[in-house]
Amino acid sequence: MTVGDDYAEMRRLYDLGALEQAAGLYRDAVKRETADSDIHALGVRIFQGLGQDAIARRLALHHQRLHPANHTFSIALSEIAFNARALSESFKHASHAEGLCPGDPQVVSQLARLHAIRGDHSLAQRYIDNLDDGQDAARARLRTFNTLQRVWRTRKPGASAAALDSGAINLIAVMIGAEDIAGIIEASGKRIHPGEVAGPDGALVKPEIRRVQAAALEPEDGVESVYSALFSRFNPASSGSLYPLEVAQYLRYDGSSEDHYDWHVDNGGGRFNARVWTLIVMLSDADAYVGGDLQIRTPRGQDSLRLESGSGVLFRSRFQHRVTPVTAGVRSALAMWFSQTN
């Protein structure tokens, strides 16, 4: 195969999500010594996609030295540092990539995210506005992320805001009323879909592991007050280094199909490494469904929770947890993830 053939086939497999096969082709190209800088850059992306950030980082550092004018290695290093919660290092690599290729969409997007987390919302918005017209989906995602960080930064903690115990579950009360819950359900109905499970072949529907209907809850859907209520439960003394990583997911477990989610962790590699805390907030009354217990394994033992509507639990994303099958009724909840700077 020629270098061009190698790259074309690797790219095809990468776009299909067949990352293990793509990684095999990359290794073959390296053995044949036919890999150029573009193939190495794609190899870095492949290992990032597989959640093998340590390998991706070694490759990116090596080829950044060999190909200093190729910005893709710098932006990959920025993304890897972001996943490792090393935000200063992430910013350094993103700024270097910007010097090499200022208009690249990945560079612009990464800098927009980093400025949003820093609280530079106006600057983040300028980066977002600089995305090309063909980047409408990325622009929308980044605007949502910027809004999320702004709401977090301007939160007003309540008198009983929770301090965080990293070795156990943290029970919290969230002031979400019936009107808010109705708004969540209405907003989520626009984009609800079967819940997926992330893995080396991408996010797939695997009902034997996870059967639930899920939808992203965008602040722009008129539910910004819900985020304000969620964020007000965090004590600044113990959450100053935290930041919301993703928008909340609305989760609907239906008893008619025995919806459930088997044992799992929320920070299983790659971009999910940035998840440090998981927040679950119940939207259904405890007597509205049968089954559906939230079970969490912590260093102090296993907890089995049946929360009332408006109650929540915050715990480390690395703790194994599951939702037992719902056998009757409907169990609705919100899930959200937070990161924390190193």
N, C-alpha and C positions, 0 to 999 in steps of 0.2 A: 504494500500500500504506500502511496505517496503521503507527504506531510498533509497536503490538502484533503486527501481521503480520510486520513486519521482524524483530522479535526472535524470534518463533516459528519462522520459516523459517531464520534464522541458527542458532538453537539446534538445530533438527532436523539441519541439515547438520553442525554441530559434533559432535553426538552420533554421527552416522554416520561421522565421520572424514573427511568431504569438506571439508577445511580450505581449499583453494584457492577453492572455490565460496563457502564462507562468508565468506572474506575479500573476495571480489568484491561480495557483498551488503552487507558492512559499508561498503566504499568508496562504493557507490551511496547508502546511507543518509546518509553524511557529505555527499556532494554535494547531496543533496536537503534537507540541514539538518533531517532528521527523527530524528536519532540522539539518544536520551536517555542518562542515565548508565548504565543497565543495558546498552544496546547498546554503549556505549564499553567497559564492563567486559568484555563478551563479546568485543569486538574485540581487547582486550589478550590474552585467553585464546587466541584464534585465532592471533594472531601468535606467541605462546609455543609453541603446538602446531606451528607451521610452522618452529620453530627460529630465528625472526627476533627475537631478544631485543632487539636495538638499537631496532627499531621499537616493540616492545611496551613497552620502558622509556620511550621518549619519550612515547608515548600515556599511560602510567600516571602519569608525573610531571605531565603537563599536566592530566589530569582529576582527579588527587588534589588539585591546587590549586583546581580549579573545584568539586569535590564533596568537601569535606574530611570529611564524615560517612560517606562510602561506604568501608567497610573493604576492599573487594575490590581497590582500586588499591594499597593498602599491602601486602596479602599477595602480590599479583603482583610488586611491586617486591622483596619479600623473596625470593621464589622465583628471580627473575632474578639478584639479587645472589648467591644460593646457587650458581647455575649458574656464575657468574663467579668463584666461590671467595672472594668478599668477605664473610666470615662475620660480621664486626662490623656491616657495613651491613645484612646480611640480618636479623640479630637486632634492629637498631634498627627496621626497618620492621615486623617481626613483632610486636614489643612495642607499636608504635603501633596496629596492627590489633587487638591484644588489648584495648587500651583502648577501641576503638570497638565491638567485637563479641566479647566474651570467650569465648562458647561456640561460635563458628563452627568446624566440623570442620577446615577448611583451616588456620585460625589455630592451633588446638590441635595439629594434626599437625606443622606447621612448627616450632613451639616445642619440641615433643618431639624432633624431629630435631636441632635446634640444641643443646639441652641434652645430648643423648646424645653428640654430637661433642665438646662441652666437657668431658665426663667427669662431668656431673651426672646420674648414672644414676637416682638415686632421684627427683629432680625430673622427669626425663623420663618415668619410670613413672607419676608422679601425673598428668601431662598425658594420658598414654595411657589411664589409668583413667577420665579425665573425658570421654572420647568417648562419644557417645550409643550406645544399644544397637544401633541400626541400622548402626553403623560397625564391625562385627566384622572385616571384611577389612582395613580400615585399621589397626585395633588390632593384629591379628596381624602385619602388615608392620612396624609401628613397634616392637613387642616384639622382633621379629627384629633390626631395626636397632639397637636399644638393646643387645641381647646382643652383637651384632657389635662395637660400639664398646667395650663392657666387656672383651671378650676381647682386643681390640687394645691397650687401655690397660694391661692387666695382663700383657702378653706378657713373656716372659723370653728376651731375645735370646741365641742361642748364641754360642760363642766365634768362629765363622767367619761371623757375620752379615754380610750384604753391604752395602758402601758403594755408593752409586748414582752411575753415570755417565749423565748425561742425554743425551749425544750418541751413545750406542752401546747395544748389548744388554748386559744384566747376567745372566750365568749363575749360578744358585744351586742348591744341593742341599737338598731338602726331605725331612725324615725322615718319610715316609709309607710304612708297610709294607703287606704283603699283606692283613692284617686290616683296616687302615684303608680300603684300596681296595675290599675286599668290602663294607664298611659304606657307602661312598659310592655304589656301584652299587645296593645294596639300597634306600638312602634315596631315590635319584634315580628309581628305577623307579616310585615312586608318582605322579610328575608329569611324566614325560618326554613330549615333544611335538616336532613338527617345528620346527627353528630358524627364526626370523623375521628379516627385514631391516627396520630402521626407515627411514621416509621421510615425506614430507609428507602422505601418506594413512594414516599410522599404521604399526604393525608388521604386515607381511604375509609370508606364506610365498612366497619367490621361489627355487625350486630351481635356476634357471639361474645364480643368484648364490651362493646358500648352500643346501647340502643336508646336513643334520646333524640328529641327535636331541639335544635339549637339555633340561636340567632344573635348576631352582634348587636349591641345596644349603643347606638351612636348618640353622643350628646346633642347633635344637631336635630335629632328626632323630637325635640321638645322635652327631653328628660334630663336636662342639665341639673335641675333641682334634685333629682335622684342621686347624681354623682356628688353634689354638695352634701347631701345627707350621709352618704357612705363615707366621704372623706372627713366629715366632722367628728367621726368616732376615733380618729387617730391622734394620739398625744404627741405634740411636737417634740417633747423631751426624748421620746424613744423612737420617733419616726422621722427625724430630721433628714436622714440620709436615704429615705425611701422615695420612690416615685412610681406612679402607675405605669405599667409596661404595655398594657393592651386595654381596649375597651371591654366592658363587662359582657359576658355571654348570658343571654336568657336561656334557661334549660327547662324543657317540659317533658317530664316522665309520665307516660300514660299507662294506667293499669291494664287497659284492654290488650296491650301488646307486651306486658311484663317488662317495661323498659328498665334499664339498669346500666351500671358502669362498673366493671370488674376492678380488682386491685390494680392500682397504677400510681405513678408519681407524676407531678406536673413539670418537672425540670429535667426531662429525659435526654438532653444533649442538644448541640447546635444552638440555634437561637433560643431554645427553651431553657438553656443554662442560665439565662438572665432572670428567670423567675425565681424569686426567693420566698415570697409569701403568697399564699392562696387565701382568698376571701370567699366564703360561701354565705349568701344571705337567703333565708327562706321567704318565699312569697305566699305559700299555701299554709292554711291552718293545719295543725298536726292531725286533726281528725278528718281531714278532707281526702285522705288516701290511706291505703294499707300497704305495709312494707316500706321500702324506700328509706331505710335508715342510713344515715351517713356514718360510716365507721372509719376511724383514723388510728393508725399505729404510730405512737410516739415513743421516745426513749423511756417514758414512764408507764408504758402499757397501752392497751387498746381501749379507745373510747367509742361508744355507740350513741349517736345523738339523734334526737327527734325534736327539731327546733320548731318553735311557734313562728307564725308570720311576723316579719320584722326583726327576727333574731338572726344573729350571724355568728360565724366562727372564723377565726383567723389562725392559720397554722403554716409551718414551714412547707414549701412546695416539695421538698425532698421526702416528706413523710408519706408512706403508702396510705392510700385511702380508697374507699369504694362507696357506691350507692347500691344497696341490696334491691332486688327486683320489686317494683311496685306491682301489686297484684289486684288493686282496685283503686278507683279514683284517679286524680291527677296531682302530681307533685311538681310545683313550679319553684324555681330558685334562680338566683344570680350567682355567677362565678366570675371572679376577677383576680388578676395577678399583679404583684408589685415586685419591683426590683430594688436593689439597695447598693449604693456605691461602696466599693472596697476601701 
